[in-house]
């Protein structure tokens, strides 16, 4: 599958993805990409975030287009919570999902985000994890990947894979996404 064959839905995490974040850059680069906008990026409520993801999947289905989710951090967790209700999702590319312990310490975040579901996802997925992510250990990411049935990709010592950790354009991630899309 090529990106032009699907609706590419970007699901940012807490605070949204700024102008230099890889998600924003990719969204601008991919003609079929669009952001799943949230009402409140700084005080996320799980029910609201899930509802918006489900709405965007339905929008893609109405247009008879497959949907591929590209989620970062808390956005990845929202995707997993919504997975059972998502309907036709072709695949998900999940980047640095935080641990339950980290989520529980984030101010303004709805406590309903934890515990994170640990059941297989009903669609193919890739989980990209960093060995130096301040919001979750590599072992936590391995456990999530195993529980969700995701292919685990080791990004090395990459921090939280965001602008602050030096990942503006993140070309390695885009190449790995292209590899994933070829399997769908």
C-alpha positions as CSV (number, residue, x, y, z in Angstrom):
1,X,0.0,0.0,0.0
2,X,1.1,3.5,-0.8
3,X,0.2,6.5,1.4
4,X,-1.9,7.8,-1.5
5,X,-4.1,4.7,-1.2
6,X,-5.2,5.4,2.3
7,X,-6.4,8.1,4.7
8,X,-3.3,8.7,6.9
9,X,-4.6,9.8,10.3
10,X,-2.1,11.5,12.6
11,X,-2.9,11.1,16.3
12,X,-0.7,13.4,18.4
13,X,-0.2,13.1,22.1
14,X,-0.5,15.5,25.1
15,X,-0.1,19.1,24.0
16,X,-0.5,18.3,20.2
17,X,2.5,18.2,17.9
18,X,4.1,21.5,17.2
19,X,5.3,22.9,13.8
20,X,8.7,21.2,14.0
21,X,7.5,17.8,15.2
22,X,7.8,14.9,12.8
23,X,4.1,14.3,12.8
24,X,3.4,17.9,11.6
25,X,6.1,17.7,9.0
26,X,4.8,14.3,7.7
27,X,1.2,15.5,7.7
28,X,2.2,18.4,5.4
29,X,4.2,16.1,3.2
30,X,1.6,13.3,2.7
31,X,-1.3,14.4,0.5
32,X,-3.8,12.1,2.2
33,X,-2.6,12.9,5.7
34,X,-4.8,14.7,8.2
35,X,-4.7,15.3,12.0
36,X,-7.2,13.9,14.3
37,X,-8.0,17.2,16.1
38,X,-8.9,17.1,19.8
39,X,-11.0,19.6,21.7
40,X,-8.4,19.9,24.5
41,X,-4.8,18.9,23.9
42,X,-3.6,19.9,27.3
43,X,-6.3,18.3,29.5
44,X,-7.2,15.1,27.6
45,X,-10.3,13.2,28.4
46,X,-10.2,9.6,27.2
47,X,-13.8,9.5,26.1
48,X,-13.4,12.6,24.0
49,X,-10.1,11.5,22.4
50,X,-11.6,8.0,21.6
51,X,-14.7,9.6,20.1
52,X,-12.6,11.8,17.7
53,X,-10.5,8.9,16.6
54,X,-13.7,6.9,15.9
55,X,-15.2,9.8,14.0
56,X,-12.2,10.1,11.7
57,X,-12.1,6.4,11.0
58,X,-15.8,6.6,10.1
59,X,-15.1,9.5,7.8
60,X,-12.5,7.5,5.9
61,X,-14.9,4.5,5.7
62,X,-17.6,6.8,4.2
63,X,-15.2,7.7,1.5
64,X,-14.4,3.9,1.0
65,X,-10.8,4.5,1.9
66,X,-8.6,2.4,4.2
67,X,-7.3,4.2,7.3
68,X,-3.8,4.0,8.7
69,X,-3.2,5.6,12.1
70,X,0.1,7.2,13.0
71,X,0.1,7.9,16.7
72,X,2.6,9.4,19.1
73,X,2.8,9.1,22.9
74,X,-0.6,9.5,24.6
75,X,-2.2,9.4,21.1
76,X,-0.9,5.8,20.8
77,X,-2.7,5.0,24.1
78,X,-5.9,6.6,22.9
79,X,-5.7,4.5,19.7
80,X,-5.3,1.3,21.8
81,X,-8.3,2.2,24.0
82,X,-10.4,2.9,20.9
83,X,-9.2,-0.1,19.0
84,X,-12.2,-2.4,19.6
85,X,-14.6,0.3,18.2
86,X,-12.5,1.4,15.3
87,X,-14.1,-0.6,12.6
88,X,-12.0,-0.6,9.4
89,X,-8.4,0.2,10.3
90,X,-5.8,-1.1,7.9
91,X,-2.9,-0.6,10.3
92,X,-1.4,1.5,13.1
93,X,2.1,2.9,13.5
94,X,2.5,3.6,17.3
95,X,5.4,5.7,18.5
96,X,6.7,5.8,22.1
97,X,3.5,5.0,24.0
98,X,4.1,6.0,27.7
99,X,3.9,3.6,30.6
100,X,0.9,3.6,33.0
101,X,3.1,5.0,35.7
102,X,4.1,8.0,33.5
103,X,0.6,8.6,32.4
104,X,-0.6,8.7,36.0
105,X,1.9,11.5,36.8
106,X,0.9,13.8,33.9
107,X,-1.0,16.8,35.2
108,X,-4.4,17.3,33.6
109,X,-4.6,13.9,32.0
110,X,-7.8,11.9,32.6
111,X,-7.0,9.0,34.9
112,X,-9.2,6.8,32.7
113,X,-6.2,6.5,30.3
114,X,-4.8,3.9,32.7
115,X,-4.6,1.0,32.9
116,X,-3.7,0.7,29.2
117,X,-5.4,-2.2,27.5
118,X,-3.1,-5.2,27.1
119,X,-5.1,-7.2,24.5
120,X,-4.2,-7.9,20.8
121,X,-5.1,-5.1,18.4
122,X,-7.6,-6.1,15.7
123,X,-5.3,-4.7,13.0
124,X,-1.6,-4.9,12.1
125,X,0.6,-2.5,14.0
126,X,4.2,-1.5,14.6
127,X,5.4,-0.1,17.9
128,X,8.6,2.1,17.7
129,X,10.3,2.3,21.1
130,X,13.3,4.2,22.4
131,X,15.7,2.8,25.0
132,X,15.9,6.3,26.6
133,X,12.3,7.4,26.6
134,X,11.6,9.4,29.8
135,X,8.0,8.3,29.7
136,X,8.4,4.6,29.5
137,X,11.1,1.9,29.7
138,X,12.0,-0.3,26.7
139,X,10.8,-3.3,28.7
140,X,7.4,-1.6,29.1
141,X,7.3,-1.1,25.3
142,X,8.3,-4.7,24.7
143,X,5.4,-5.9,26.9
144,X,2.9,-3.6,25.1
145,X,4.1,-4.8,21.7
146,X,3.8,-8.4,22.8
147,X,0.3,-7.9,24.2
148,X,-0.9,-5.9,21.3
149,X,0.6,-8.2,18.6
150,X,2.7,-5.3,17.3
151,X,6.0,-5.6,15.6
152,X,8.5,-3.9,17.9
153,X,11.1,-1.6,16.4
154,X,14.1,-0.6,18.5
155,X,14.9,3.1,17.8
156,X,17.9,3.0,20.1
157,X,18.7,5.9,22.4
158,X,16.2,8.3,20.8
159,X,14.5,9.9,23.8
160,X,10.7,10.4,23.4
161,X,11.1,10.7,19.5
162,X,9.9,14.3,19.5
163,X,11.2,17.7,18.7
164,X,12.9,18.0,22.2
165,X,14.9,14.8,21.5
166,X,16.0,16.1,18.1
167,X,13.5,14.4,15.9
168,X,12.1,17.1,13.7
169,X,11.8,15.5,10.3
170,X,12.8,11.9,11.5
171,X,13.6,10.4,8.1
172,X,14.3,7.0,9.7
173,X,10.8,6.8,11.0
174,X,9.3,7.7,7.6
175,X,11.4,5.0,5.9
176,X,10.2,2.5,8.5
177,X,6.6,3.6,7.9
178,X,7.0,3.0,4.2
179,X,8.3,-0.6,5.0
180,X,5.2,-1.1,7.2
181,X,2.8,0.2,4.5
182,X,4.2,-2.3,2.0
183,X,3.0,-5.2,4.3
184,X,-0.6,-3.9,4.4
